[in-house]
Amino acid sequence: MIALSDPISAFPVPDLASLPEDVRARILAVQEKSGFIPNIFLALAWRPEEFRAFMAYHDALMGKREGLTAAEREMIVVAISIGNQCQYCVVAHGAILRVRAKDPAISEKIAANWRKARLPARSRAILDYATKVATASHLVSSEDRAALAAAGLTQDEVWDVGAIAAFFSMSNRLANAIDLTPNPEFQAIGRG
């Protein structure tokens, strides 16, 4: 296990060398692309089978090229992470959102209060629905889905908004449960 002076998680963090090859390769590929290893990868690697399952569903939702844009997907994550008070996901996905939206201030606007941000009607409808799924899913109704259709979303896009909100709500809860801390590197991403 890695000995950390400032732990990134309340649970053990494995040495990269001790990980199964596929998990280690995934982590090293992220490090090569971003220049650092996001703490979520190290925290989840403690349990390789769960790491694989988490990443598979993450990739299925966030890696799509059709339907929602990459920026819309990240905007959902930031908005629901605020609702769930997940510091790690707000900081990490805020950085990704700034890059995907090509807007150095968008993540703060969404995080501070997306309802007050000047957003297109489509974005507002997406975040209304995603937030409801994340914080009051038992109240989601056909009227909520109809509002998304009225904003121009397809049935597949409506599914994706709900699935992203639900998946990242789980992720938010796990990050909070393990006291996952955000990497300081995220702060500079997408600002210059």
Secondary structure, DSSP 8 states (H G I E B T S, - for coil): ----SS-SSSS----GGGS-HHHHHHHHHHHHHHSS--HHHHHHTTSHHHHHHHHHHHHHHHS--SSS-HHHHHHHHHHHHHHTT-HHHHHHHHHHHHHHHT-TTHHHHHHHHTTTS---HHHHHHHHHHHHHHHHGGG--HHHHHHHHHTT--HHHHHHHHHHHHHHHHHHHHHHHTT----GGGGGTT--
